[in-house]
Amino acid sequence: MTCYFRHLKDVFDKAGVEVTNENKRDLDRAIHAYVGVEYKDCPSTWRAVKVSLAEDEEAFLGVLREAMG
């Protein structure tokens, strides 16, 4: 699992998203795209995710839900 997913368990729960081996890459790519960080740059993504959650948690939850289709 990506380096920051372990910190987002509560956020995934709020969004009603269950992270599985099958969907974690799609979620990771959607999160990277939303926060505007190049894919696989985990530390920068985690910093941007924290900012995003502080600014608009509902929008972030929406991105997670949308990534799940």
Summary of the structure (lengths in Angstrom):
residues: 69
radius of gyration: 10.6
end to end distance: 20.3
largest distance: 29.2
contacts: 179
relative contact order: 0.22
helix: 71%
strand: 0%
